[in-house]
Amino acid sequence: MAEMVITPLTDEQRDRGRALGQVLRAARGPRTAPAFFTVASLARVLDLDLTALAARLEPFSESERTDEPAAAS
């Protein structure tokens, strides 16, 4: 079995990798909860009834409430 030799990255390559990481993290965005239409779409393709699904969830806590509208997915 041949040994794999990895050439060390240059400072420029490391900086480009860090910049790419920052762009990817920013693109993901802070999502605290999925949008309603995301949940509805998943329920449809998984053949789940939204009413039955909602009945199985824990009661909504006021401490979890946000005044910001959910981001569209």
C-alpha positions as CSV (number, residue, x, y, z in Angstrom):
1,M,0.0,0.0,0.0
2,A,1.5,3.4,-1.0
3,E,1.6,6.2,1.5
4,M,-0.3,9.3,0.6
5,V,1.7,12.5,0.7
6,I,-0.2,15.7,1.4
7,T,1.4,18.9,0.3
8,P,1.0,21.6,3.0
9,L,-1.3,24.4,2.1
10,T,0.0,27.9,1.5
11,D,-1.2,30.8,3.6
12,E,-3.2,32.0,0.6
13,Q,-4.9,28.6,0.3
14,R,-5.7,28.6,4.0
15,D,-7.1,32.1,3.8
16,R,-9.3,31.2,0.8
17,G,-10.6,28.1,2.7
18,R,-11.5,30.3,5.7
19,A,-13.3,32.8,3.5
20,L,-15.2,29.9,1.9
21,G,-16.2,28.7,5.3
22,Q,-17.5,32.1,6.3
23,V,-19.5,32.4,3.1
24,L,-21.1,28.9,3.6
25,R,-21.9,29.7,7.3
26,A,-23.6,32.9,6.2
27,A,-25.5,31.2,3.4
28,R,-27.1,28.7,5.9
29,G,-28.5,31.6,8.0
30,P,-29.9,31.4,11.5
31,R,-33.0,29.2,11.4
32,T,-34.7,28.7,14.6
33,A,-37.7,26.9,13.2
34,P,-38.8,25.7,9.7
35,A,-41.3,27.8,7.9
36,F,-44.9,26.5,7.9
37,F,-44.8,25.7,4.2
38,T,-41.6,23.6,4.7
39,V,-43.4,21.6,7.3
40,A,-46.5,21.3,5.2
41,S,-44.5,20.1,2.2
42,L,-42.7,17.5,4.2
43,A,-45.9,16.3,5.7
44,R,-47.4,15.9,2.2
45,V,-44.5,13.9,0.7
46,L,-44.3,11.8,3.9
47,D,-48.1,11.2,3.8
48,L,-48.6,12.7,7.2
49,D,-51.8,14.5,8.3
50,L,-50.9,18.0,9.7
51,T,-53.7,17.9,12.2
52,A,-52.6,14.5,13.6
53,L,-48.9,15.7,13.6
54,A,-49.8,18.9,15.5
55,A,-51.8,16.8,18.1
56,R,-48.6,14.8,18.8
57,L,-46.5,17.9,19.5
58,E,-45.7,19.4,22.8
59,P,-47.9,22.4,23.7
60,F,-46.4,25.7,22.4
61,S,-44.6,27.6,25.2
62,E,-44.7,31.4,25.4
63,S,-40.9,31.3,26.1
64,E,-40.4,29.9,22.6
65,R,-42.5,32.6,20.9
66,T,-40.8,35.2,18.8
67,D,-42.3,38.3,17.3
68,E,-40.3,37.9,14.1
69,P,-42.0,36.3,11.1
70,A,-40.5,32.9,10.2
71,A,-38.1,33.0,7.2
72,A,-39.4,31.4,4.1
73,S,-37.8,28.1,3.1
